[in-house]
Amino acid sequence: MSTHTIVVGMPVAVAILNLATSILVAVSSVLTRSQKTFQLVLIWLLPLLGAIGIGLFISVQGNLRPLRTNKVGAKDLDAYAANLPGTTQSQI
């Protein structure tokens, strides 16, 4: 492998990683707009570390869905919890 291949290949690989991670952040339903902005800035200011760190964070958070808080009361949350699969009334 020549030095030219490494010098050209590494920045291209990092740019592709940053772009892929930026897309993951942009389409995330878990993050707020300000969180997305901060993470996108971090990805591009710290190219390799930012992309890897934020990418791992997004992959871990991927199963979470934001809780819609429309003035939900405790009774509403209990009713929601009662309808979860495998939940009994004694666990609430």
DAZI-V69449 format. One record per backbone hydrogen bond with DSSP energy under -1.0 kcal/mol. NH is the residue of the N-H (numbers start at 1). CO is the residue of the C=O. E is the energy in kcal/mol with one decimal. If there is no record, write none. Layout:
BEGIN
nh->NH co->CO e->E
nh->NH co->CO e->E
END
This chain:
BEGIN
nh->6 co->2 e->-1.6
nh->7 co->3 e->-2.8
nh->8 co->4 e->-2.2
nh->9 co->5 e->-2.7
nh->10 co->6 e->-2.2
nh->12 co->8 e->-1.2
nh->13 co->9 e->-2.6
nh->14 co->10 e->-2.6
nh->15 co->11 e->-2.3
nh->16 co->12 e->-2.2
nh->17 co->13 e->-2.3
nh->18 co->14 e->-2.8
nh->19 co->15 e->-2.5
nh->20 co->16 e->-2.5
nh->21 co->17 e->-2.4
nh->22 co->18 e->-2.6
nh->23 co->19 e->-2.0
nh->24 co->20 e->-1.9
nh->25 co->21 e->-2.3
nh->26 co->22 e->-2.6
nh->27 co->23 e->-1.9
nh->36 co->32 e->-2.5
nh->37 co->33 e->-2.5
nh->38 co->34 e->-2.4
nh->39 co->35 e->-2.6
nh->40 co->36 e->-2.5
nh->41 co->37 e->-2.3
nh->42 co->38 e->-2.4
nh->43 co->39 e->-2.3
nh->44 co->40 e->-1.8
nh->45 co->41 e->-2.1
nh->46 co->42 e->-2.2
nh->50 co->46 e->-3.2
nh->51 co->47 e->-1.4
nh->52 co->48 e->-2.2
nh->53 co->49 e->-2.7
nh->54 co->50 e->-2.7
nh->55 co->51 e->-2.0
nh->56 co->52 e->-2.3
nh->57 co->53 e->-2.1
nh->58 co->54 e->-2.9
nh->59 co->55 e->-2.2
nh->60 co->56 e->-2.0
nh->61 co->57 e->-2.3
nh->64 co->61 e->-1.9
nh->70 co->68 e->-1.0
nh->77 co->73 e->-1.9
nh->78 co->74 e->-2.4
nh->79 co->75 e->-2.3
nh->80 co->76 e->-2.2
nh->81 co->77 e->-2.9
nh->82 co->78 e->-2.2
nh->84 co->81 e->-1.2
nh->87 co->84 e->-1.6
nh->91 co->88 e->-1.3
nh->92 co->89 e->-1.1
END
